């Protein structure tokens, strides 16, 4: 098999593929830590998956108000992404980290 030396391909790999792999790997590590804190501190017991708003000052400072269900949904999605990358002996994570140059654990 011949190596890929086309300048456009090399530029795409360096400027797009590697930088997006960095972002994806960084998201993996951030979401894994997020889910770990959720579990370790049993946050699900104090943020139920309901339509009740979390009173965090958002109304006063202009941020969108969030609900317990929204936060629970985010945790569920975070855990799904982590599980997908870690499935099959971390096959996808290993491939991702081979492309990534700056995963920032």
VENPEKA-V207086 format. One record per run of one state. SS is the DSSP state (hx for helix, st for strand, lp for the rest). FROM is the first residue (numbers start at 1). TO is the last residue. If there is no record, write none. Layout:
ss,from,to
SS,FROM,TO
SS,FROM,TO
This chain:
ss,from,to
lp,1,6
hx,7,40
lp,41,42
hx,43,45
lp,46,52
st,53,53
lp,54,57
hx,58,61
lp,62,66
st,67,67
hx,68,99
lp,100,105
